[in-house]
């Protein structure tokens, strides 16, 4: 026996094993493989789950929740310290299995508390998992675990009596969540040992006035736990039903609601079982009666730390990755829905087009039938004195001899005679052309030609001429009635018209498809050109400050690294011995906050310095400034607006802005010069970026409303001593609000040219701001253009920003300096940002002072 215990101890101790190796835990001839710990010096004793009276004394750890009453409840651990992402990565890389070495106490070796049959079954399960379906080793395990007691050291009796190995299994169960979960989930539940252990915990927590406890005491991910509530110490003391409601990680992950059952433990203990997901680092919960009575830890809720899983930062990364996957899934689903919707629209359009083509074919057939019937009334088999066909009975596809007696006819003196013919009232154009030859077989001046009868011909149509088509000068066209002959053996007329309708339908379909292909090709070409233009514009923007700052890669992707290159020689930091990089994301609002300053290093690119930053998955913008010292000093913050580069492919998109253009021109509905073109094209470009764009302009009586879709009266408001009607419509996909003062200011038949233009447009600017105020609008950008809407800048700053429009910023764009220079100067003084359609426009302005 002593030799056996000594052999077990030698197998259970791994202090001499190299870090990172795997050892095999032996039980007789049955062994289990475990990874050895990397820190072989920190040996600690791990106690088994002994169901004895001193269970709580032997437990190495005790946890806690926020205090409810009395002392801290037993069965809880303090919230673990949050690890950094780097620390968690290092820990995960070191080992995926906990490998604390084990030393057994003799007292524990002599007190097995797990039945040998339980041990045997669990060992068998663990062995089968460890061998990973290796048939030889599985067979070996089965053989020795099921051998009868005659095989010394291998039978069931030996297993159940192998005290050291049993205790080692219990210790392993405590340290290994999977084994503990196996014990808790399967055979160990409802055993006398399990019940005695819970009774001890219940008594201890009851004695100190604790409301609740959990088992196991060390809660880990991917396991089930038992939660116990002392109803008599809670606000649910008089309630018949008790439920637990909660979630994980600050109520952000996998919510649950379970009913608690009354237990037989001493005290008013109620319990239920809950599963801890892999991603949990804490469990948040409350108890309630299923209605409106809650036990919520004095409104602070209960919090249970979870050990060995994710920390808060790792969970944030996990949630971002889940959001990215969800975004990809939703994007794919949206794309599939759009594809199906487009296919459905295509089918419906195809169906409608087919119906239209059929109706068109039927209409054309009816017209042709009517005209052909008129011709058939004129048709003959022959005219003995003028023409005849030999043989007289023929059908489509035959060759016949058509003869013409030119005596006393218009062609009696010509040297050549030609037939220009067709069929079915010239339906197919010229289908019969031939030169007649003089014939001596008949009396008179007869000329004959061999003619091929077209298929599906019901009637032949022809005239005689003195030359071939395009060269004839004289005709015999039967006094402008043409000549017509019935085809005696033609197909039935009903069948002909059925075939004719189908033929016309096919032709219409082919023409329609050619048009659709041309439209599609044009749309694809336009979309490709727009995409190429956007890409060029984006690259031009990103490179516009390359003499100061640029990035590699140029297009920054979320979830990747980016290197920022900075040339201080072209900035206020020129000549500084050090340059520090200060960065954040999403316009300085990212959850990480500003990152710690990083000292920039010299690069291989001229005088540029560089620094590398990891871009998080939830970034849509990278924001940064530069300073001369780690703690500040002189800053280069891009003249007060900081440096901002867009990030693509993130799980969060930049919130769209609401941009309102206030202008007096807009192409194509009210265009005098380039101002109208810029307002429309700029608005469309900004809207294409995902922002909300509205345009406010006067409603002129000379306005061309044919290009305004969905034009209708929206509302009225009063200001400036008059009623102002507001009209709404869409121009090239843009939302446009038209203001029409009832004082007649814009009923003058023109846009410009009145002596009071400054008063008219000043009134309009004031009315536009008043409209925004009265409708409760809160735009992010107010964009005014040229002198005509320049008053918006100072009216907003002097009046309206103090009365509900304070969230807006004013952008003013110069289009033409030839008019209203005073207004333009005043607007630039009040605007937050000023732009121009051409840098050349600013030269005379600055020269003027």
C-alpha positions, 0 to 999 in steps of 0.5 A: 500500500505504501509503495502504491501511495509512493508511486502515486505521489511520484506521478502526481508531483511535477516540480521536476518536470520541464515547464510546458511539457505534459505529464501523465496522471497514473491510476494503476495501469490507467494514465491521463495526460496533463500539461505541466505548469510553466512555473514549477516553483509555485507549488500549492496544495489544492483541496478536494471536495470533501463532504465533511463537517470542516468543508468550509475550513478546508476550502482555499478561497472564499468569495463575496458579493456586495454586502446585503446584511451581516458579514460577507456571504460565503461562497463568493470570490472578490472580483478579479483584477482586470487584465490588459489585452496584452496580459490576456494574450500572453496568458492564453498563449502560455497554456490553454489548460490550468496546470497547477501541480498537486501535493496530497495531505495524508489525511485527505488520502485516507478520506475518499469522498467520491465513490469509486464507480464515479471515479471509474466512469469519469476516468473512462470519459476523460481517457477517451477524450484524451486519446482522441479516438486512438483505438489501441489506447481506448481498447487498453483503457476499457480492458483494464478499467473493466477487468474483473478483480482477479487481475491484481491492480487493474480491477474495479475493486482496486480502482475504488480503493486507490485512495490517492488517485481518488483524491487526486481526481477530486483535486483535479476536478476542483482545478479543472472546470471541465472535470468539476462540471462533469462531477456537478452535472452528472453522478455527483449531484444528489449524492449524500456527499454533495448534500452534506456539502451544501448543508454545511454551506447553507448553515455557515451562510445562515449563521452569518446572515448572508442572503445567498451563496453559490456552488462551486465557490470559484465560478468559471466559464463553460460550467454550471453553477447552483445559486442559493437565495435565503428568501427569509432575508430578502424582500421576497420573504412573503412571495410564493414564487422566486425567479432570478433574472440576469445577464453577463458582463454588465447586463450586456450578454446572454440574458436569462430568467429562471425559476428557483425551487425551495430546497430542504436545506436548513433555512429558507433556501431556494435554488436553481442551476445556471450555465456560465458562458465562455465569454463571461467575466461577471454575472449580474442578476436580481431576484423577483417574484415574477411580477413587480417585487424585486430583491436587487441588493438595495438597487445595486444589483448582484454581481458575481465575478467569473474567474479564468475567462475573458476580462473586460477589455477582451470582452469588448474586443469580442463584442466588436468582433461579434458586431463585425460578424453581425454586420457582415451577416446583415450586409450579406442578408441585405445584399441577398434581399436586394438581389431578390427584390431586384430579381422580383422587380426584373421579373415584374418588369419583364412580365409587364414588358411582355404584356405590353409587347403582346398588346403592341403586336396585337395592335400592329396585326390588326392594322396590317390586317385592315390594310391587307384586306383593302389590298386583297379586294384589289387583287386578281388572278390575272389581267389578260390584257395587261399581266398574267402569271404562269402557272396560274396556280402556285404557292410560296416558294414556287418560281413562276413566270410573270408576263407584262403587256406593255402595249398602250401602257406608260412603258411602251417606248422604254428599252428596259422593263423591270419588276419591283415587287413585294408581298402582303401589301409591301409588308417586307419591302422589296422582295421581288426584283427582276428584269423582263425579257421580250417574249414572242410566244404571245400576240402583242408586246409581252415581256416576261420574267421568272419570279420567286414567290416569297414564303407566307405570301397571301398576295403579291404587290408590284409595279413595272419600271424602266430600270432597276430600283434606285435608277428607274425614271418611269413607272407603270403603277396601275394608276397609283393602285399598284398591281396585286395578285392573289397567291392561290395556294397560300396558308390560311389567313388565320394561321398567317395572322397568328404567326405574324403576331408572334413574329412582331412580338419577337421583334419587339422583344429583341428591340426592347432587350437591345435598349435595356442592354444599352441602358444597363451598359450606360448605367454601369459605365456611369457607376464605374466612372463615378467610383473611379472619380470618388477613388481619385478624389479620396486619394487626392484628399488623403495626399493633399497634405503629404508635404506635412502628413500621410499614412501607409497604407493610404487607405486605412482599414479598421482592425489593422496597423497604420504608419503615420509619416510626419514632416515637422520641417513644414510645421510649427515643430520645425527644428524640435529635438523630439516630436510626440504623437497624440492619437484617438479615434472617432473624433476623439470620442472612442471608448479607449480615449486618447492613447498614451503619447508615442515618441515618433522615430526617424524614417527612411523618407527624408525628414519625415518621422513615423509612428505605428498605430493599431486601428481598432475595429470600431473606428471610422476616423483616426484623429491626431495632433503632434507636440514637442514634448511628452507632456505637451509644450508646443502643439501642431494641431492643424490650425486648431482643427486637428488632423483627421483621416477616415478609416474604412471597413469598421463595425461602426459608421460615422454618424451622418450629419444634417447639412442645410444649404441656404441658396438663391439658385439651384440647377436646373430649376433656378439657374443663372450662373455657376452658383446653381450648378455648385449647390446641386452637385455639392449637395448630391456629393455630400448626400452620396457620402451618407449625410442628410442634405436639405436645400432652402431657397425662394419660390420664384414665380418664374421657376421651372417646376417641371424638374421638381418631383413630388412637389406639394404644399407643406405648411405655412408659418408667419414671420416679418409681418407676412404669411410664408408658404412652404413648398416641398419637392425633390430635385435630382434626389435632393430634398428642397424647401421653397419659401414663398412670402405672401408679400410678393417679394419673389413674384417679380418674374426674375431671380436677380435684377431688381433694385431691392435685391439685397432686401429681398434676399436678406428677408429670405435668409432671415425667413430660412433661419426662422423656418428652421427654428419654428420647425425644431430643426437642429442641423449640424451645418448651415451652408450659405453661398455668395453675397445673396445668402451671406446674411445667414452667417451673421444673422445666425451668430447674432440671433439664432444660435442663442435660441435653439440652433446652437448645434449648427456651424456655419460654412460660407462659400464664395462663388463670385467676388464681382458682387456684394464684396461687403456682404462677403467680407462680413460673412467670412468674419462670422462663418466658422469655415469659409471656402471658395470654388476657386483659389483664384477668387481669393486673390483680389479679396486679400489684395483689397485688405 
